[in-house]
Amino acid sequence: MASQIDYQVLLETIIMTAKNAATTASGKADPESRALLFAYCDVLDAVKTQATILEVPLSEIGLDSFDPYQLMIGKKAA
């Protein structure tokens, strides 16, 4: 059975991958990239929401100063 640290590493990998992919997609205007950006932003928003509900500090998962929706309006997320 996986330990808690295994799940933490898994979550951190998913978050890092989604952040990088969203940032990459935000620099493109084609429909496929825009669709991917929306999908990644939805995933990252869901993670932020659940972390807040579960009282997991966003700083512990790398989302404390990251606003995925800023990428949709052409701003760089922190």
N, C-alpha and C positions, 0 to 999 in steps of 0.2 A: 504494500500500500504506500502511496506517495505521502511524503511528509508536508507539513505546512510550508517549509522553505521551497519545496518543489513547486507548489502552487504560486508562491510569490515570484519565483523566477519566471514561471510561465506567464503570469500576468504582466510582469515588467517587460518581457519580450514582446508580448502583444501590443502593449502601449507604445513602446519604442518604435515598433514596426509601423503601427498606425499613424503615429506622429510624423515619422519620416515620409511615409507615403502621402499623407495629407499635405504636407509642406511641398513635396514635389509636384503633386497634382495641382496645387493652388497657382503655380506659375504657368499653367497651360490653359488655353481657352477652348480646346476642342471638346465636343460633347462627352466623349468617354472619360476624359480627365475630370470634367466637372461632375459627372455622375459618381466617379470614384471619390472625389473630394467630399461630396455630400454623404456618401456611405461611411467614410472614415470619420467624418465629423459626428455622425450619429453614434458610432461606436464609442468614440472618445467622450461624447456627452453622457452616454449611458454609464460609462465607467466613472466619470466624475460624480454623477448623481448618486450612484450606488455607494461610492466611497464616502460621500457626504452623509448619506443615510446611516452607514455602518460606522461612522466616525473614524474613518481611516484618513489620516492627514494626507492631503493632496501632494504635499512635498515628499512623502514617502514613495509615491508612485510616479513622480516626475510630471505632475499636472498642476502644480501650485500656481504657476504664472502662465499657463498655457490655455488660451481661449481658442478652441478650434474654429469657432464661427468667425473669428477675425480673418481667417484665411479665405473665407468665402467673399469677403468684401475687399479683398486685395491687400490686406494688411498682414504684416508678418506677426505670427503668434510668438510669444516669448519662448 
